[in-house]
């Protein structure tokens, strides 16, 4: 399971010309799954995401989590995070979980992040053509991978 996490002052998802989800201060998270990801990956990754200290404290140091600042989370599925560009110029997505595996994992991840955060999270729509807009603060952008635990 792989996440790209961006600290934002605002972010939104638009599908077919309609804003379907938006957040203020918080984390925009792009998420992808491999076929062998499971509930332990979801549990570890959600905990890491919610406790990630990327917001500034009164002293200007990144010591606060999204929970600490009362922030929001927007989760967007993005299978292209597992693209391989090793051969040629056309990316291969063979490592990405097929929809029949990825959709239940994504739904489980949404539920787990909602539980860990203690409030509802915004989401994109799995498999939809989406327009994601954001204002990245810092900029702060991190990757989290459940395989490497980094």
Secondary structure, 3 states (H helix, E strand, C coil): CEEEEEEEEEEEEEECCEEEEEECCEEEEEEECECCCCHHHHHHHHHHHHHCCCEECCCCCEEECCCCCCCEEEEEECHHHHCECCCCCCCECCCECCHHHHHHHHHHHHHHHHHHHCCCCEECCCCCCEEEEEEEEEEEEEEEECCCCC
